[in-house]
């Protein structure tokens, strides 16, 4: 059988099973074709089918596709992965992971991280660092009526059209003393108890300082060890639907413009979860390989409390206390990003940066971030000049976002969201 026929028959088989009613009519989440579906892990550690991983995987487990020789199966998946390098064609790779557990495990082994291949495939790719050589180009659409911000993979909406790949969605929520941007994989679900929720951005009252919270702890052992807070709560206070949690991974500060001088905003990002050594030659940034259930990993009952007949206590990780990341600071230096200094253009009478054609409209929101390093940190001048994240306006409510190693799509998106909040004291 020809190779393309195998993939076509496999996808048609999944579709026919889904149409026969394997998916329940109620409780299922509808998703667009371009959406990266969330993954989840069951309590046993085995992959749990999400709305885009239909229950057909169980039926396929007993089919002829599940019994293919491992050598042939690896060859098939490698060919699919190598031939489909862009969306929506790359959904064939996701289809391979939807066949059954054996296919899923081999597909996860074959598919490389964005750092290695420069492609986004599975939801966890949004938490992994981007490529080192060339940035991943995305764009953001702002919907003022609903205070919603959508991140798409692609150059611009005009070039991508209906083939745009939806990556992340954020919703802005104003509170009495702060503003929050809830970030989700789904445009219809921003609940912290869902598998779609992956983090948030929170500002202070003035909108000059922001904190990025991740829904799961860092995969770096140093940060995992030090991110436990000293807060203790009773088990009955923890709802069974408590989300993964909010772990502070970065802070963003905007410099106050007291003299009201003209010019772009000045900002600084401290990436607590990324060491400064990651931008050195041979440096490595934390790269998660799967979504984790941190309640299982970081909440442990107290034996002494149980033996005394008291209600068991658990250690509960909380980023709101602020003391967890201070321990990390003492362990190693975090990556600090700063604005790349613009130059004043005499003819245009404005501040200019070289966005290489990716930004076409002047705005105070436009910025480029580079690594800020001390002389003792041994960061080369070339690395300090390399743009790690750039963001700029190209039209009404349309902005481009290009990021690269060591930032992930989630971290880059959260940083860009901070630029949308009102900052009268910084302009």
N, C-alpha and C positions, 0 to 999 in steps of 0.2 A: 504494500500500500504506500503511495507517495506520502512524503513527510507532511505536506500541507493538508492532505486529506485526513491524516491522523488528528491534527489539531482541530480541524473543522468538525470532524465527527465527535471529538471529545466535547467541544463547546456546545454542539447541538444536543448532545446527550444530557448535559447539565441543564440546558434550557428546557428540554422536554420534561424532565423530572420535576423541575420547578413549576411548570405549567400544569402538571397533574395534581398539584395541591400539596406538595410537601411543605411549602412555606405557609404558615397560618395567615388567615385573612386579617386577624386582629393582632395588634401588638408589633407588627413588623414595621420597619422604618423604610420609607421610600427614599431612594437616593438617585441623584442624577448619574448619567453615564460617566461623567468626568470626575466623580467623587472618589477620593481614596477612602476606602471603608476602614473603620477601626478594627483593630485586633483586640482580643481579650484572652486572658489566661484563666482557666478554671482552677478550683482549689487543689486539684490533683496535679497541676502543673502542665497538663496536656492542653493543646490549643482548643479553645471553645469557639464554635462557629458563631460569627457575628452576623448582623443582617445581610451582609454581602457575602458571607460564607454560608450558603444554603445547606439545609439538612441533607441535600443530595449526596454530600460527602460520605454519609453513612452507607447509603445504597451503593455508591461506587466502590466502597471498600470490598464488596463481594463481587465486583464486576471484573471483566477481563483486563481493564486498565490497571487495576490494583495489583494484578499478578504478573505484570511485565518484568522481565529480568532487569536487575538493577543497572547493568551496563547499558542496556538499550534505553532505559528510562532516563539516565543521566545524559545520554547523547541527545535524546529528544528535547529535554528541557534546556540543555546548553544551546541547541540550535535555535529554539524559540527565543531565548534570552538575547542571543547575539543578533538575531534578525529584526527584532522589534525594539528599536531604540528610542521611540518617541510615542507620546500619547496621541490618539486613543489606541493605536496598534499595540501598545505595551500591555494592554489589558489581557492579552493572550498569556502573558507570563503569570498574571494574577489568576487566570483561569486554571493554569496548571496547578497552582497551589490550592485550588478549590476542589480538586478531584477526590482526594482522600488523604489520609494522614501521611502515608508513605510519600506520595507526590509532594505534599506540602513540605515535609522535612528536607527532601532533596532540593526542591526549589529554593528554599531558604539558604541552603548551602551554596547553590550555584549563583544566585543573585548577589552581586557585590554591593558594598556600601556606596553612597554618593561620593565619598572621598576617592574611592578607587575607580568608579566608572562614570561618575558625573550624572547619573540618572536617579530619579525618584520612582520607586516601585511600590513598596509597601508602606503602611502608615508609620512604621517605626523609622522610615527614612527621613521623616520630618523632624525627628529628634537627633539625627546623626549629622556630623559636620559635613559641609559641602566640599567640593573638589578643591585641590590646591592650585591647579594650573589655570583654570578659567572659571568665572563665576556662573552660578545658576541664575538665569534671568526670569524674573516674575513680574507681575503687575498687580496692583491693588485697586479695587473698585469701591468707592464710598457711596453708601446709600443714606442720604441725609434724613429721609423720612423715618427710617427704622433704626438709625444710628448703628448700622451694620457695615462691616468692612470685610470684603472677600479677597482672599489671596489666590491668584491663579498662576499656573505655570505657563510661561510663554513670553514672547517679546512684547506685544501690545494687543489690545482687543481687536484692532483693525486687522492685524495679521493673523491672529488666532481664530477669530470668529467664533462659531459654535463649537469648535474643537478645543476650546480652552479647558485646561485641567484644573478643576477646583481643588485646592489644597487645604486651606484653613479658612475659618470664618470667625470673626470677632464681633461682639455686641457691646456697645458702650452703655454703661449704667451710671448715672449720676446719683451720688449719695450726699448726705448733709455735709460731711467733712472730707470727702474724697471722690474720686472717679475710678471706676473699674472697667476694664475691658476683659470680658470672659471669652476665652479662645476655645473653639471646638472643631471637631472634624465634620460636624453636621450643622447645616444652616437652620435646622428645626429643633435642635436640642442643645441647650446651654446649661443643663442641670449638672451640678458637680457630682451627682450620684450615677451619672451615665458613663458608658464606656467611651463616649465621644469627647468628653471633657479632657483637655490636656494641659490647661494652665490658665493663668490670668495675669493682667498687668494692673497695678494699683498705684494711684498718685496720692500726694499729700494735698492739703487744702489749697495751696497756692499753685499747684500744678508744676512745681519746680523739681520735685524728686519723685521718682517712680521705682517700684520694685517689681521684678519679674518673678512669678511663682510657677514652679513646675508641679504637675500633678503626681510626679513620682520622684524619689530621691535620685541623686546622681549615681551613675554606675561606677564612679571612681571610689575605690576603697577608702581613701583618705577622707573624702567628704562624707561618705556613708557612716564612717565611724564617728565623725565629729558633729553630724547634723542632728543628733538626738538631743532634744531639749530635756530640761529637768521637770517638766510639767507632768503631774500624775493625775489620772482621772479614774473613776470607777467604771467597771465594765458595763454596767447597766446604762451609763451615760452615752455609750457608743452605739449608735443606731446600726443595724445590720446593713443599711444602705449608705453608710459613711463612705465618702469617696477616698481615693488614694491619698489625698492630702494636698497641702500647698507647701512647697519647699522653696525657699528663697534661693534663686540661682544667679541673680544679677540685680544691680541697682543703676539707675540712670539719673544724672543730675544736670540741670540746666542752670547756667550762670545767670545771676540777676543782672539786669541792665539798669542800674541805678541812674546813670547819667542820660539814659534814653538816646544813646548814640545809634546811628544807622549801621546796619550790617546784619549778617546772618546770626542765628542763634548759636550759642556756644554750649556744647554738651560734652559730658564724659560718662562713659559706661564702664562699670566695674563688673567683670564676669567672674563671679565667685566660683563657679563650677568649672572654669577653664584656667589652667595654669599659664603663666606668661611663657613658660618653656615650650608651649605648643607652637609658637611662631618661630622658634629657633630651628635651625637645620636639624632634622631628625626628631623634632618634638612631636608629641602625641597628645591629642585632645580626647577626653572621655567619649566613648562611642557605645551607646546602649544597643543591645541586640534584640530586645523584646520589651514589651510593656510588663511591668511588675505590679503585683498587688502588695503595696507596702504595709497594709494592715496585718498581713500574714507574716511579713518579714520583720517589722519594726515594733510590733505590739506584743509583749510577752507578759504573762501573768506572774505575780510575785508569789513564790512558794511559801514564804513565811506568812503572808497574809492569808493564804488558803488554809494552812495548818492551824492558824489561830481562830479559824471560824469566821474571819472577817471577809468582807466583800473583796474579791481579788482586784488588785490594781494593775494597770498596764502603763508602760512608758509610751507616751503619745507624742509623736514628732509634730512640732508646730513652728511655722516660720514667723508667726506673729511676735514671738518673744524677742527676737533679734540677737539672742546670745549665741545661737548655734553657729552662725557663720563667723563670729569673732574667733572661735577656736581654729577655724580653717585658716584665717589670716595669719595666725601665728605659725602655721605649719608650712606655708609656701605662699609665694606672691601670685595673686590672680592677674589675669589678663585685663589691661585697662585700654579702652578705646577712646579716642578723642577726635574732634573735628579736624579734618584736613584744612589748613588755613587757605582761604580764598584770596584771590588777587583782585585789585581794583582795576577795572577796564576804563581807560580814559574816554575812549570813543563812545562806548555804550553807557558810561556813567553808572556802572553797577558792579557788584561783586561777582566774580566769575570763578567757576571750577570746571575742569575738563571731565564731563560726564560721558564723553565718547559717543555723543548722539543719543544717549538714552534719556536725557532730560531736555525738554524744549520750552518750558514755561518757568519764568523767574518766580521764586516763592521763598519765604523765610523757612519753609518746611524742608527745603532741599538740603541735603548734607552728604558728606562722605566721611567715613570713619576709618582711621588707621590706628595701628598699635602705638601706644605711648609707653616708652621704656626708659629706664634709668641707665646710665653708662655701665653700671656694675652688673646689669642683667644680660650683657653680651648679645644684644639683638642688633643685627646688621642694619646699616642705613637703608639698604634696599628693602628689607622686610618692613621697616618703619614707614616707608613710602608707599607700600602696597595697600591698595584700597580693599578693605575686608567687607565693608557694607556700604552701598550707596542707595540713596532714595531721593526721588524727585518727581515733579509734576510734569505731565505731558498733555493734560487737558482737564476739562471740568470734571472733578471727582475721579480722575484717573491718574495713578501714580505708578512709577516703575520701582522695583526693588531687586537689586542684584547682590547676592551674598556669596561668600566663599569660605573656605577653611580658615579658622576653626569654628565658625558659627554654624548653627543649624537653621533650618527654615523657621522653626518655632521661635528661636531666640531672635533671629533677624526680624521676623514679623512683629514680635512684641516691642522691639526697639523702635520700629517705624510707627507703631501705634501711638507711642508717646508723643510723636510729633503732631498728632491730630488734636491733642487736648489743648484747650485755650491757656495761653501763658502771657497775660498782659504785663507781668513783671519782668519778662525776659526779652521783650521786643522793644 
